[in-house]
Amino acid sequence: VSPFSGKVVINDLSIGNPEGYGNTNAINLHRINVHASPLSVLFDKTVIHSLEIVSLLANVEGSQNDNNLTKLEANVRGGSKGGPKFQVDDFKIANGTIRVKSPIGDPVDVPFPVQHYKSLGNNEEGITMRELFMKVFLAVSENSQKIANEAVWKAIKGAGKSHKK
């Protein structure tokens, strides 16, 4: 943390699985880089020039419509709607991996596509931490579900081909 420059680095932040799912974390954020305007914390809206999640691992357990990530998403949606306001000029998620718990074997790791957003909360109202988290979470959840489905189908097709031999 460098308060006068507004730079913060967060390493190894984890979001646990909801009750009823495995003991691995749902999401591991290995490195988060934040560059904010230090004086903006004195005003109604904190300005974050850049927010970058450098490495992410999302563990997916369950079906397409009912899995650990959809449960977490529902929890966040139902959370507090107030709180401090932010403006995020540049937000990026890079170097991500989706790990899909396969019903027929070992987990399958699939690359997570880069997500890049600009000008979040760039209006007078700004964006709350909950809204920002939902942006991140929806990007992870929606992409994870799509990627997970594709990975499981490939695994099932591959298992079928090896069984035929």
C-alpha positions as CSV (number, residue, x, y, z in Angstrom):
1,V,0.0,0.0,0.0
2,S,1.3,3.4,-1.0
3,P,-1.3,5.9,0.3
4,F,0.3,9.0,-1.2
5,S,0.5,7.6,-4.7
6,G,-2.9,5.9,-4.5
7,K,-1.4,2.5,-5.5
8,V,-2.5,-0.7,-3.7
9,V,-1.6,-4.3,-4.4
10,I,-3.7,-7.1,-3.0
11,N,-2.4,-10.6,-3.1
12,D,-4.3,-13.9,-2.7
13,L,-7.9,-12.8,-2.0
14,S,-10.3,-15.7,-1.9
15,I,-14.1,-16.0,-2.0
16,G,-15.3,-19.2,-0.3
17,N,-17.9,-21.6,-1.6
18,P,-21.4,-21.3,-0.4
19,E,-22.8,-23.9,2.0
20,G,-23.3,-27.3,0.4
21,Y,-20.3,-27.1,-2.0
22,G,-16.8,-28.4,-1.8
23,N,-14.1,-27.1,0.5
24,T,-12.1,-25.3,-2.3
25,N,-12.7,-21.6,-2.8
26,A,-15.2,-20.5,-5.4
27,I,-12.9,-17.7,-6.7
28,N,-9.2,-17.0,-6.0
29,L,-7.9,-13.6,-7.1
30,H,-4.1,-14.0,-7.0
31,R,-3.2,-10.4,-7.6
32,I,-5.2,-7.2,-7.7
33,N,-3.6,-3.9,-8.7
34,V,-5.4,-0.7,-7.8
35,H,-4.4,2.9,-8.7
36,A,-6.7,5.5,-7.2
37,S,-6.8,9.2,-6.8
38,P,-5.8,9.6,-3.1
39,L,-7.5,12.9,-2.5
40,S,-10.8,11.7,-4.0
41,V,-11.5,9.6,-0.9
42,L,-12.3,13.0,0.8
43,F,-15.3,13.5,-1.6
44,D,-18.6,11.8,-2.4
45,K,-17.0,9.6,-5.1
46,T,-13.6,7.9,-5.0
47,V,-11.9,7.8,-8.3
48,I,-10.1,4.6,-9.3
49,H,-7.9,5.2,-12.4
50,S,-7.2,1.5,-12.9
51,L,-8.3,-1.7,-11.3
52,E,-6.7,-4.9,-12.6
53,I,-7.3,-8.5,-11.6
54,V,-4.1,-10.0,-12.8
55,S,-4.7,-13.7,-12.1
56,L,-8.1,-15.4,-11.3
57,L,-9.1,-18.9,-10.7
58,A,-12.8,-19.7,-10.6
59,N,-13.9,-23.2,-9.5
60,V,-17.2,-24.3,-10.9
61,E,-19.3,-27.0,-9.2
62,G,-22.8,-28.0,-10.1
63,S,-25.1,-27.7,-13.2
64,Q,-25.3,-24.8,-15.6
65,N,-28.2,-23.1,-13.8
66,D,-27.6,-24.2,-10.2
67,N,-23.9,-24.1,-9.2
68,N,-21.7,-22.5,-6.6
69,L,-21.2,-19.3,-8.7
70,T,-25.0,-18.8,-9.2
71,K,-25.5,-19.2,-5.5
72,L,-22.8,-16.6,-4.7
73,E,-24.3,-14.3,-7.4
74,A,-27.7,-14.5,-5.7
75,N,-26.1,-13.7,-2.3
76,V,-24.5,-10.5,-3.8
77,R,-27.7,-9.4,-5.5
78,G,-29.5,-9.6,-2.2
79,G,-26.8,-7.6,-0.3
80,S,-26.8,-4.0,0.8
81,K,-27.5,-1.5,-2.0
82,G,-25.9,1.6,-0.3
83,G,-22.4,2.5,0.6
84,P,-19.6,4.6,-0.8
85,K,-19.6,5.6,-4.5
86,F,-16.7,5.0,-6.9
87,Q,-15.7,5.8,-10.5
88,V,-13.5,3.2,-12.2
89,D,-11.9,4.5,-15.3
90,D,-10.3,1.3,-16.5
91,F,-11.1,-2.2,-15.2
92,K,-9.5,-5.4,-16.5
93,I,-9.5,-9.1,-15.6
94,A,-6.6,-11.0,-17.2
95,N,-4.9,-14.4,-17.0
96,G,-7.9,-16.2,-15.7
97,T,-8.7,-19.9,-15.5
98,I,-12.0,-21.6,-15.0
99,R,-11.7,-25.0,-13.3
100,V,-14.7,-27.1,-14.0
101,K,-15.5,-30.0,-11.6
102,S,-16.3,-32.7,-14.1
103,P,-19.0,-35.3,-13.3
104,I,-16.9,-38.0,-15.0
105,G,-13.3,-37.4,-13.9
106,D,-10.6,-34.9,-13.0
107,P,-11.4,-31.2,-13.1
108,V,-10.9,-29.5,-16.4
109,D,-9.0,-26.1,-16.6
110,V,-10.1,-23.7,-19.3
111,P,-8.7,-20.3,-20.1
112,F,-10.9,-17.4,-19.0
113,P,-11.2,-14.7,-21.7
114,V,-9.8,-11.2,-20.9
115,Q,-12.6,-8.8,-19.7
116,H,-12.0,-5.1,-20.1
117,Y,-14.4,-2.3,-19.0
118,K,-14.0,1.5,-19.2
119,S,-15.8,4.4,-17.5
120,L,-17.7,2.5,-14.8
121,G,-19.6,4.9,-12.5
122,N,-18.4,7.8,-14.7
123,N,-21.7,9.7,-14.1
124,E,-22.7,11.9,-11.1
125,E,-24.1,8.9,-9.1
126,G,-21.0,6.7,-9.4
127,I,-21.0,3.0,-8.8
128,T,-21.3,1.2,-5.4
129,M,-18.9,-1.5,-4.3
130,R,-21.8,-4.0,-4.6
131,E,-22.5,-2.8,-8.2
132,L,-18.8,-3.1,-9.1
133,F,-18.6,-6.5,-7.5
134,M,-21.6,-7.6,-9.5
135,K,-19.9,-6.4,-12.7
136,V,-16.9,-8.6,-11.8
137,F,-19.0,-11.5,-10.6
138,L,-21.3,-11.5,-13.6
139,A,-18.3,-11.5,-16.0
140,V,-16.9,-14.5,-14.1
141,S,-20.2,-16.3,-13.6
142,E,-21.6,-15.9,-17.1
143,N,-18.3,-16.8,-18.8
144,S,-17.6,-19.6,-16.4
145,Q,-21.0,-21.2,-17.0
146,K,-20.5,-21.0,-20.8
147,I,-16.9,-22.3,-20.6
148,A,-17.8,-25.0,-18.1
149,N,-20.6,-26.4,-20.3
150,E,-18.2,-26.5,-23.3
151,A,-15.5,-28.2,-21.2
152,V,-17.8,-30.8,-19.8
153,W,-19.3,-31.7,-23.2
154,K,-15.7,-32.1,-24.6
155,A,-14.8,-34.3,-21.7
156,I,-18.0,-36.4,-22.2
157,K,-17.4,-36.7,-25.9
158,G,-13.7,-37.6,-25.3
159,A,-14.8,-40.3,-22.7
160,G,-17.2,-41.7,-25.2
161,K,-14.6,-41.9,-27.9
162,S,-12.0,-43.7,-25.6
163,H,-14.8,-46.1,-24.5
164,K,-15.5,-47.1,-28.1
165,K,-11.9,-48.1,-28.8
